Amino acid sequence: MSDTPIVQSAAEAKADLERAGRMLEDAIQAMRKANIAPHLVATALLGGAVHILGRVSTEESVIQVLQNAIAGVRGGDLRRFQR
């Protein structure tokens, strides 16, 4: 993976995002089959995502992404996933 952001069309970005999502789902399923606790899987994914963002974005951009995520949690975005 390059550390430089790649400029691409919206259609290319959508296709790449869908492909990345499928790959992540496969990796998550493999970790679940390996009996890795869900919160550890999520922590590893979040840490990896922050690491990638840090390589291709400014610190302020990463902070803004995280602040938006926190605001979403506080605003109830996760309630639909809770039992």
C-alpha positions, 0 to 999 in steps of 0.5 A, spaced: 500 500 500 502 506 498 503 512 503 500 517 498 493 518 497 490 516 490 486 520 486 480 516 483 473 517 480 467 516 484 466 510 481 473 507 482 472 509 489 466 506 490 468 499 487 474 500 491 470 501 498 466 495 496 472 491 495 475 493 501 469 492 505 468 485 502 475 483 504 474 486 511 468 482 512 472 475 510 478 477 515 473 478 521 469 472 519 476 468 520 478 472 526 471 470 529 472 462 527 479 463 531 475 465 537 478 472 537 473 476 542 469 481 538 472 487 542 479 485 540 477 484 533 474 491 533 480 494 537 485 491 532 480 494 526 480 501 529 487 501 531 489 499 523 484 504 520 487 510 525 494 507 523 492 508 515 489 514 516 495 517 520 500 515 514 495 518 508 492 524 512 494 530 517 494 529 524 488 534 524 484 530 519 485 524 523 483 527 530 477 530 526 475 523 523 475 521 530 471 526 533 466 525 528 466 518 530 465 520 537 460 525 536 456 519 532 456 515 538 454 520 543 448 522 538 446 515 538 449 512 531 450 505 535 443 504 538 441 500 532 446 495 533 445 494 540 441 488 543 
